[in-house]
């Protein structure tokens, strides 16, 4: 999460962090903030507080959350904050505030975050809230994923999650869910029930809470995809009464892979059997099944998803400092 080694980042890594933070900030400025969608976390809470105090920008509230949380993580968790995390946590709110000032023509429009005045009204998506919710969530997920792949985080709710895990003994994933849920409820009270300054002439603003939940789900899925990939590897078990030499050659020569032969026996018959343990990409599954049928039509075959695959020809095993969301 935020426990990162003190290493000097290469130029491409720094560039990735800047690009990721820029994409993340753009997702909020253009698609989330103007429509009072609350996607959980620090910036979701910042959007809600901006409705109560419009003169203070969303990014500024981000600083008010991030800096104390980073300090708490050091004092209470003993976390060693990498320079990349500190830069990302400080850069994102700055970019968010800078973009906001550039895309709104007046201070009044900036304080109200009026989508009708965003870039002169050319990006007003008030009548397409589902679309802006999806686009904004995808953009934020891509930006966050780029930052995390560069071995940094933007701070925020993950620190709260770790504090709850340590002191309240709540599992981290559940703690994050509780944090995001609390932020969405906060948004429902302030924005949905009218305690803030936001108003929506097209539909009851409490509907925004549903869009917030959709955005939280999409962001989490996009971040997981950005870090872990599509997870389309397949695990195949083949059990046969015969030695499947044709399948062996197909795996070694055609697929340019290897597999593991496991000594096994039938529970009922007690006869020796050959079991092959094989991991392939989803594109290769059909070819393997056809070759199995050719080698032994009576073979017993199980194909299932491989959640993650490490080793030669696949991904390298993660280092202790690497970040995996699932």
BELNOR-V245354 format. One record per run of one state. SS is the DSSP state (a for helix, b for strand, c for the rest). FROM is the first residue (numbers start at 1). TO is the last residue. If there is no record, write none. Layout:
# BELNOR-V245354
ss = (SS/SS)
from = (FROM/FROM)
to = (TO/TO)
This chain:
# BELNOR-V245354
ss = (c/b/c/a/c/a/c/a/c/b/c/a/c/a/c/a/c/a/c/a/c/a/c/a/c/b/c/a/c/b/c/b/a/c/b/c/b/c/b/c)
from = (1/3/4/11/36/41/53/58/78/81/82/83/104/107/113/115/122/129/150/157/168/172/193/205/229/233/241/245/255/260/266/272/282/296/300/306/310/311/315/316)
to = (2/3/10/35/40/52/57/77/80/81/82/103/106/112/114/121/128/149/156/167/171/192/204/228/232/240/244/254/259/265/271/281/295/299/305/309/310/314/315/326)
